[in-house]
Amino acid sequence: MNLSSLAFSNLRRRKSRLVFLVAGLVVGIATVVTLLSLQRALTVDAQNNLESYGANIVVSPRSNDLSLTYGGVALGGVALGPHDLRMSDVARIWRIPNRRNVSIVAPELLGVTRVRGQEVLLMGVKPDQEFKLKKWWSIDGRAIQEPDELVAGSAAARRLSLVMGEPVEVGGWSLTLVGIIRETGSQDDNLLLTDLAVAQATLRKPGKATMVEVAALCSNCPIEKMVGQISGVFPGAKVSAVQQVVAGRMHALEQFRSFGLVLAGVVIAIEALVVFITVMGSVTERTREIGVFRAVGFRRNHVVGLILIEALATSALAGVLAYLAGIAVTAALVPFLARGPVAVGWELPLLGVAVALSLVVGGLASLYPALRASRLDPTEALRAL
């Protein structure tokens, strides 16, 4: 009988201790697997939904003199005509070298007009792009679908006494109010939004846009390079990267990862102590057995090998079970933590990490008890028979 068969025979004879040791390892390693797989799933979710944070590149006219502002664009007493962007240039954004990273291009025309005797900030938009970009807008009613429709910010609707479904005269156009944006606490609350073509006619700026918001958010988008490429399209405009929200989201995920690693380290240290105490107790209980082995010719390295084979076999089993448990817990938590659907798959590298970590913890925690067992005096052990 070799050491391996003897070790597995000992494990079968001591099933209760085997279960206790496996359970201790599974709890710790499963925690690590859960933290790692959950962090990966949330990172994928953030990357998949980055465009929901809005634009991260803004093209705006260069102007520092005007007091009425929206999104960094100043409006008011000074005419913006010479600074307006041309829609023909806006279309060229889709032809930059990194066009594959562009997901949304939302041109906006801003200007002041009079509605019901009051000055109001009018924004002309491409509805299919604007409302896709501003996913945080919560609208009572619906978004613009036809050129003769209007959406108002909450503050503008109150100030102008607008009623859903009623016509509103804007610059000679009769527009039907189809939606009111719920309060956002931003300048959006004071806007009237209409189709870009209608706003261009109302403000007498055909083929023009005041600013362009570009969503090019993904995990590996070269934002600064894209800013340079878009600057070439608009040489007289200011092209800025707005990355604070994305950076904040990624920073939060990095903090979660760091916290997870610290927590995993604490859990692993505790489980290593549990393994150490369990194996030491097993060695103490098996003093007579080890004495017999030494008496029949087992060397010290044989005893060490026997204890470590038992510990490593148990650790390998625990690593596989911990991986399965960790993936199951992650799959249960992701729907509550992710913003969208994220697939939690079976990752062989993570399985390897779980088994390897379990082997390292189990092996190191069992090493001293194994060495202690090998130093037992067979004569003293046999006297206890």
Secondary structure, 3 states (H helix, E strand, C coil): CCHHHHHHHHHHHCHHHHHHHHHHHHHHHHHHHHHHHHHHHHHHHHHHCHHHHCCCEEEEECCCCCCEEECCEEECCCCCHHHCEEHHHHHHHHHCCCHHHCCEEEEEEEEEEEECCEEEEEEEECHHHHHHHCCCCCEEECCCCCCCEEEEEHHHHHHCCCCCCCEEEECCEEEEEEEEECCCCCHHHHEEEEEHHHHHHHCCCCCEECEEEEECCCCCCCHHHHHHHHHHHCCCEEEEECCHHHHHHHHHHHHHHHHHHHHHHHHHHHHHHHHHHHHHHHHHHCHHHHHHHHHCCCCHHHHHHHHHHHHHHHHHHHHHHHHHHHHHHHHHHHHHHCCCCCCCCCCHHHHHHHHHHHHHHHHHHHHHHHHHHHCCCHHHHHHCC
